[in-house]
Every structure is written in C-alpha cells, then in structure tokens.
Amino acid sequence: MRLVTFCASGVLTVGRASTIARDTIVAYLRRKDFITEFTDGIDEPVGKEQAIKEFYGLLSKTGFDVKG
C-alpha cells in the first residue's frame, strides 16, 4: 500500500526507480493469495470490500490497468 501510494504521488520520474517500483507492485499483485493477505486483519466483509476498492482506486491513479 505504501509503495502504491508513493507511486501515485508523482514523485518518481519515469526511469529505473519507477520501473523497479512497478515491477515490485506487479509481483505482489500476481500472488495467488494477495487479496487474502491484503485484507488480513479486517474482520467485516464490508470493511474488506471497502479496502479492496480503495486499493484498486489508488492503483488506477498510478496508471495501472486494473481491468485486466
């Protein structure tokens, strides 16, 4: 979450640092249990859904294609 927030801030310029950050984020997203780990500690289903929506909204701000 912190790395995605950092990328969304626009601080990173296009180049090696942004590529490393993007690759790291994609690696986490590709994990089969990502959603389970991301929502670990949130007890209510509504809270989990809200956290996921906020995260994917943030991903969208960073320029990630969240539709695929």
N, C-alpha and C positions, 0 to 999 in steps of 0.2 A: 504494500500500500504506500509506503514511504517513497519507494523508488518511482512508482507511477505518479505520485503527487509531485515529486521533483521534476520529472519529465514534463508534466503538464504546466509547470511554472514557466517554461520557456527559457530557463537558464542555460540549458545545454544547447550548443550550436551543432549544426549538422557536421558530423565527423566521427572520429574514433570513439569519443566518450558517449555520444548518443547511440552509436551502433552497439556498444557494449551494454548499455542500459536496456536498449530494446531487446537484444538477444537474451539477456537475463530474464526480463519480464516474460518473453515468449516461452522460455524454458519452464518457468513456473506455471504458466497457463496451460501448457501441454501435459502437465502431470495429471494422471487419471483421477487422483483424489484431491485436486486443487480446491474445488468448491467445499468439500467436507472439511479440509484443513482451514480454509479461509473463514468458514462460519463456526469453527470450533469455539466453544465458549459462549455462543449465543443460544439461549435456551428456547426462545419462542420462534415458531416458524415465520411469523410476520417480521420479526427482527432480522432473521436470516435473509428473507426475501428483500428487505429494505437495504441491507448491507450489500447484497449482490448487485442490486440495481444501482446503488451509488458507485460501486466499484466500476461497473461497466460504463456508467456515465463518465467517470473520470478517464477511463481508457479511451473513450470516444474523443474526449478533449485533447488527448495526446496524439491523436491521429491514427490509432489502431483501428483496423477493420474488425468491428465486433459482430458483424453479421454472419461471417463465415464460420 
